[in-house]
Amino acid sequence: MNLSLHQTHINTVSWLLAEWAHAIDDDRVERIAELMREDGRYTVSSRFNVDRGLPLAIIDAHSAAQLRDRIRSMRVANIYQPQHYRHVVSAIQVIGQTETGLLQVRSSFAVFRTLVTTGDSLFFAGGRCDDLVDLEADEPRFARRHMIFDSRAVETLMIIPI
Amino acid sequence: MQTDPSPPADAASSAVPASLAPSASVRHRTWPSEGYRRAPYWVYTDLELYALEQQRIFRGRAWHYVGLEAEVPEPGNFKTTFIGDTPVILTRAADGSLHVVVNRCAHRGNLVCREPFGTSTRLYCVYHAWSYTLEGDLSHAAFSQGLRGEGGLPDDFNKSLHGLRKLRVDTLCGLVFASFSSDMEPLDSWLGEVGAGIRRVLNRPLKVLGYDTQRIHANWKTYHENPRDSYHANILHTFYGTFGLSRQSQESAMTLDRSGRHVYFYTKAGTEKKSSDYDSTASQLRSHNDQMKLEDPSILRWHDEFGDGISVQILNAYPSFVLHQIANSLATRQLIPRGVAQCDLVWTYLGFADEDEATTRTRLNQTNLAGSAGLVSVEDAAVCEMMQRAFADGEEGASFIEMGGKTLESGGSSKLSERAIRNFWHVYRQDMGL
């Protein structure tokens, strides 16, 4: 591991991870599509599948456009119990750089979900992120965001992206 | 393929005849006089009834889906799962035969297999090293002869009477079902006319693409009714209607087996414009929302792989199995009750063993439409939980199930009908003696 690479980029990368989390938690979910490259990919998989080499993901947006479609469907079409999230992000490390200059970043996350009807705040999902971050534009952006949740089961449903 | 192992001594007594009177604990319950046109809300909340369901349905006379042949392809492979509350193991023995046994040591009741999947030459209990063959027969018990003439099992101990509890096994198109009942008709006969819906989709060897388990905080029957309910599909699920995957005015049909236990329905995409009642039906649906356009509709691109124009087929086998084809997304869904107000819905996504990579990619992309984060059907789990909340203690009220008519036949093959739900309650009451 290249410690100086980490030290050089940790502030930028932390800002990007925090911006993603706050955008969702503050109900500015549309913002996360701006934090992704147009040709970027956002995937949510269970560790159960990843550990077994199974390709299935419960969310797999192959472009920022597909992520915008998912968020729009959430806003205008889908029906679910009113809810919001709180992300806790930690253990952020810049662990390498690809040949094209993308930073390889890993982190841990926990998401607590509050169900408005009952008022409960409950642990919803926790796991790790394997990301590729692009520094070329004015703002850092994700070229790849892969969130791998540890649980085998999803509590009820995942309608708001994590 | 069907295996019929000679049952251990206690197997025959487990299947409770449906004609038995209700147990004392539910005797104070009275079903509404309208019969299967009503479902009293206590049926979703009563703890004693839940225990009775385990006995009469899950350990009773029914075939239960436990997995796929493709999940245990090689001799020695095993998978652990549940039938109702009971943990079971699906194994493939050295001779290639399939077996399902209760995952509970015959000695002191410990869990024998702890991994979701695995490969082994035997089933081994860690507590006292009792070990079993892949067929479930006891092969060894540690220190069964004692040591230095002391301890050990009694002289009359008969290993053949202390195996794992064996279930009957039957398969259809790579699906594996098991039953606690020793007098089940073959799976194919049990499914009757609905077996055609399975044969239509699962027409060659399968491969597993992955799993998605949804934990739903509602009684298992709220979910069981949902895929039988073709009435709600285009009303609750707005994504469908908006993007033309399915509208009520599209060509569609529903088929029940003769017993009324099982049902499947299908819709053909691209047929709605030809229908003369398109405008009148579309305008009545909240789901018809022309303002919503996808920026990237590639997620909806599908090919008619079975050559019959059917874009959606949902098949529900009583009491705990669903097979779906949503465009090119194929999956089984196994319903596992987890107490009276909770259940797990395990989605196993499939492709065919011989398909090319591009086809598999299409299926994987369409997973965005189904399952616990599925744009098309994410509402189902939410509705089950909202219903459970509204039933509250279940002491009063009943659901009204007369869409399409009042009898088991009325509604015919129309999707705008609750015929399949009336039939569910009819067989449920028979099985439960209610």
Interface residues (C-beta under 8 A of the other chain):
Chain A: V44 S46 F48 N49 R52 L54 P55 L56 A57 I58 I59 D60 A61 H62 S63 A65 Q66 R68 D69 R70 R72 S73 V76 A77 N78 I79 Y80 Q81 T117 R152 A153 V154 E155 T156 L157 M158 I159
Chain B: P116 F117 V208 L209 G210 Y211 D212 T213 Q214 R215 I216 H217 L236 T238 F239 T242 N289 Q291 M292 L294 E295 D296 S298 I299 D344 Y349 T360 L364 N365 T367 N368 G371 S372 A373 L375 V378 E379 A381 A382 V383 E385 M386 R389
